[in-house]
Amino acid sequence: SKETTIHPKDWELYVYDSLFIRYNATEANIDAVIGERVGAGQPLHRDLGYVSVNIMLNSQREFEGGGTFFENQLRSLISEDGVPELFDEAAVDVLPLKPLGVGHALVHYSSDRHAGAATFGGVRDILVIFVAAAARNENEKDGSQSTVTTGRAPTWERAARLKSTSRGNCSKCSSIVDHLACRMLHHRLAIGHVPNDGEAWHYLGMAMLEFYEVLQYPDIGNSNPDSIEGEDVLELSIECFNKATRHTPCDGRLYNNLGIALERLSECRRESDERIKRAYKTSFVIHSVCEKIGCDVGADFERTILNYGLHLSKQDDFEGAIRILSQIESRAASSNKNSELTSGSMHANDSRQKIIQDAKGLLSFCASQIAK
């Protein structure tokens, strides 16, 4: 419709927010564990708005590391089926991007998933300006000064708002089934606005995967529709994840969730599926490469380590599981430190600690199986 299709020439660009950000590596290392190299950065995320402008405020000589890493910088490494069977992480030559110098800027679409790569030494200062767009007033297109009509946002902004507000809006639902249906509706509406929105397909798949879990425990759902088959929901979830991989092929979280859904379906059908290992491996490699570049992938990586290791152990590949799970050892101390710094997010920190403890317990079990 005319309301949802706004030609770019009819947009009015405006600054809706700006932030001064200081990455202070010296401060970040104050409580670091001996031998640990801690950087100051931001995890992978998307901005709201149309474009983000990242302006460099101090000289490269004043800090070490830093820059903006874009998830899509890994696109050439990921095939249609995930990472190649023989993948050499050491050969990956990807670096975060930086403006040319003080006063220069790096500009990108706000919807591009990106991270503030870790600054490992000194202090890095930047100014980020967030630019949004809205339709010009219909009565002022004749060359006179235009004003912003807030009621007609472009489709991509509508999709972004639907995704970002889904959990909050749906938290008021009276049952978990209604809550999940509400989230599905938000993401379907987002896809309706932007059919190639990989994140919306991903989130829709996640809501369906959670719905499948509810179907396994009818008492939790309160109003579980008996006519819905669990396998059908899983197949729909997997279809959503597969669509997401075509549009956002470098999101490590996505492949981890795809692995979980494929594993649930395999358990229902009592048959093996090579796609499970491929999905977990792709997630593991993406997170590992991102971390080496200097991105904080934190709990997302740890979830993949646990799920991948658990899958390998179920296949009696204990040596393979140990290779994956051993990554958790070096992360435990760092996680403990981070949990102290973010005590306001106690639930997330408790969940992360549980993942690490479960992974360490599984690592001990796999080691005992080899020792037999």
Residue pairs with C-beta under 8 A, 6 or more apart in sequence:
3 152
4 155
4 158
4 193
5 155
6 135
6 152
6 154
6 155
10 135
10 136
10 141
11 133
11 134
11 135
11 136
11 154
12 133
12 134
12 135
12 136
12 146
12 147
12 148
12 149
13 50
13 131
13 132
13 133
14 131
14 132
14 133
14 134
14 148
15 129
15 130
15 131
15 132
16 49
16 130
16 131
16 132
17 49
17 129
17 130
18 127
18 128
18 129
18 130
19 127
19 128
19 130
20 125
20 126
20 127
21 42
21 116
21 125
21 126
21 127
21 128
22 123
22 124
22 125
23 39
23 40
23 41
23 63
23 66
23 116
23 118
23 119
23 123
23 124
23 125
23 126
24 40
24 119
24 123
25 38
25 39
25 40
25 63
25 64
25 65
25 118
25 119
25 120
25 121
25 122
25 123
25 124
26 121
26 122
26 123
27 40
28 38
28 39
28 40
29 37
29 38
31 337
31 340
32 38
32 337
33 333
33 334
33 337
36 333
36 334
37 120
38 118
38 120
38 334
39 65
39 117
39 118
39 119
39 120
39 294
40 118
40 119
40 124
41 66
41 115
41 116
41 117
41 118
41 119
41 294
41 295
41 296
42 115
42 116
42 296
43 115
43 295
43 296
43 297
43 298
44 71
44 113
44 114
44 115
44 290
44 295
44 296
44 297
45 113
45 114
45 115
46 110
46 111
46 112
46 113
46 114
46 160
46 199
47 110
47 111
47 130
48 110
48 130
48 132
48 157
48 160
48 161
48 164
49 110
49 130
49 131
49 132
49 133
49 157
50 109
50 110
50 131
50 132
50 133
50 154
50 156
50 157
51 107
51 108
51 109
51 110
51 131
52 107
52 108
52 109
52 110
52 128
52 129
52 130
52 131
53 105
53 106
53 107
53 128
53 129
53 130
53 131
54 68
54 99
54 105
54 106
54 107
54 108
54 126
54 127
54 128
55 99
55 103
55 104
55 105
55 126
55 127
55 128
55 129
56 98
56 99
56 100
56 101
56 102
56 103
56 104
56 105
56 106
56 126
57 102
57 125
57 126
57 127
58 102
58 123
58 124
58 125
59 101
59 102
60 98
60 101
62 122
62 123
62 124
63 119
63 121
63 122
63 123
63 124
64 119
64 120
64 121
64 122
65 96
65 117
65 118
65 119
65 120
65 121
65 294
66 96
66 98
66 116
66 117
66 118
66 119
66 124
66 294
67 95
67 96
67 97
67 98
67 117
67 294
68 96
68 97
68 98
68 106
68 108
68 114
68 115
68 116
68 117
69 94
69 96
69 97
69 114
69 115
69 117
69 290
69 293
69 294
69 295
70 97
70 108
70 112
70 113
70 114
71 112
71 113
71 114
71 115
71 248
71 250
71 251
71 290
72 112
72 113
72 250
73 94
73 250
74 92
74 94
74 250
74 286
74 289
74 290
75 249
75 250
77 83
77 87
77 92
77 289
78 249
78 250
78 282
78 286
81 278
82 255
82 278
82 279
82 281
82 282
83 281
83 282
83 285
83 286
87 285
89 285
89 288
89 289
89 292
92 289
92 292
94 289
94 293
95 293
96 117
96 293
96 294
97 106
98 106
99 105
99 106
108 114
110 130
110 131
110 160
111 156
111 160
113 199
113 248
113 251
115 290
115 294
115 295
115 296
117 293
117 294
117 295
118 294
118 295
118 296
120 294
132 157
133 153
133 154
133 157
134 148
134 149
134 150
134 152
134 153
134 154
135 148
135 149
135 152
135 153
135 154
136 146
136 147
136 148
136 149
137 146
137 147
137 148
137 149
138 149
140 146
140 147
153 161
155 193
155 194
156 193
156 194
156 197
158 190
158 193
159 189
159 190
159 191
159 193
159 194
159 197
159 200
160 190
162 186
162 187
162 189
162 190
162 193
162 200
163 186
163 187
163 190
163 197
163 199
163 200
163 203
165 186
166 182
166 183
166 186
166 187
166 203
167 183
169 182
169 186
170 178
170 179
170 180
170 182
170 183
170 186
171 179
173 179
173 181
173 182
174 222
175 221
175 222
175 223
176 214
176 220
176 221
176 222
177 211
177 214
177 221
177 222
177 223
177 224
177 225
178 223
180 207
180 210
180 211
180 214
181 211
183 203
183 207
184 204
184 207
184 208
184 211
187 200
187 201
187 203
187 204
187 207
188 204
190 197
190 200
191 197
191 200
191 201
191 204
194 200
196 247
197 247
198 243
198 244
198 245
198 246
198 247
198 248
198 251
198 254
199 244
199 248
199 251
201 240
201 241
201 243
201 244
201 247
202 240
202 241
202 244
202 248
202 251
202 253
202 254
202 257
204 240
205 237
205 238
205 239
205 240
205 241
205 244
205 257
205 258
205 261
206 237
206 257
208 233
208 234
208 236
208 237
208 240
209 234
209 237
209 257
209 260
209 261
209 264
211 233
212 230
212 233
212 234
212 237
212 261
212 264
214 220
214 221
214 224
215 221
215 224
215 228
215 230
215 233
216 230
218 224
230 268
231 265
231 268
231 269
234 261
234 264
234 265
234 268
235 265
237 261
238 258
238 261
238 262
238 265
241 254
241 257
241 258
241 261
242 258
244 251
244 254
245 254
245 255
245 258
248 254
250 286
251 286
252 282
252 283
252 284
252 286
252 287
252 290
252 297
252 300
252 301
252 304
253 283
253 300
254 283
255 279
255 280
255 282
255 283
255 286
255 304
256 279
256 280
256 283
256 300
256 303
256 304
256 307
258 279
259 276
259 279
259 280
259 283
259 307
259 308
259 311
260 307
262 273
262 275
262 276
262 279
263 273
263 276
263 311
265 273
266 272
266 273
266 276
276 311
277 311
277 312
277 315
280 304
280 307
280 308
280 311
281 308
283 304
283 308
284 301
284 304
284 305
284 308
284 324
287 297
287 300
287 301
287 304
288 301
288 327
290 297
291 297
291 301
298 335
298 338
298 352
299 348
299 351
299 352
299 355
301 327
301 331
302 328
302 331
302 335
302 352
302 355
302 356
302 359
303 355
305 324
305 325
305 327
305 328
305 359
306 325
306 328
306 355
306 358
306 359
306 362
308 324
309 321
309 322
309 324
309 325
309 359
309 362
309 363
309 366
310 321
310 362
312 318
312 320
312 321
312 324
313 321
313 362
313 365
313 366
318 366
318 367
318 369
318 370
319 370
321 362
321 363
321 366
322 363
322 366
322 367
322 370
325 359
325 360
325 362
325 363
325 366
326 363
328 356
328 359
328 360
328 363
329 360
329 363
331 356
332 356
332 360
335 352
335 353
335 356
336 353
338 349
339 349
339 352
339 353
342 348
342 349
343 349
